[in-house]
Amino acid sequence: MKNNTRGSLIWLRITRFTHQSNLLSNEFLKPFGLTTAQFDVLMQIDSYAPITQSDLAEKVTVTQGGISRMLSRLEQDGLIERTQQWKTKHISLTEKGKQQLANAFDAQLAFQSSFFDDCLSVEEQKTLYELISRVQKNSENKAK
């Protein structure tokens, strides 16, 4: 561990923060009947509907097998619907799914924002946003 670069230390901090944030969000979202992963999936479906399962799996941090099980559960709960167009299934939110997402959205947004609002100034938040955006774009370029 003595040979860590600053970049690897930053990556470890981001990883630990993400993990802790997800744990806290899972607890926070319980009253809304959602997990952090389900919230993310519903958000992506809402943004990109109708979306295919494979396109959805690329946008979230769930494995292909995990997304399949999660979608089955969300469909059983009446939050999503899958429609077949030729050989491709498209996923959309049901009215119940839209309502459940709407109920949780503002609260989850405020909860996540509090991690930054509680300890960073507005200027620090702007700087962090600019820096993390640059790193994200660089990672996307490496994937091409």
ZIZI-V319285 format. One record per helix or strand. SS is the DSSP state (A for helix, B for strand). FROM is the first residue (numbers start at 1). LEN is the number of residues. If there is no record, write none. Layout:
# ZIZI-V319285
ss: <SS/SS>
from: <FROM/FROM>
len: <LEN/LEN>
This chain:
# ZIZI-V319285
ss: <A/A/B/A/A/B/B/A/A>
from: <6/36/51/53/64/80/88/95/122>
len: <27/13/2/7/13/6/6/23/22>
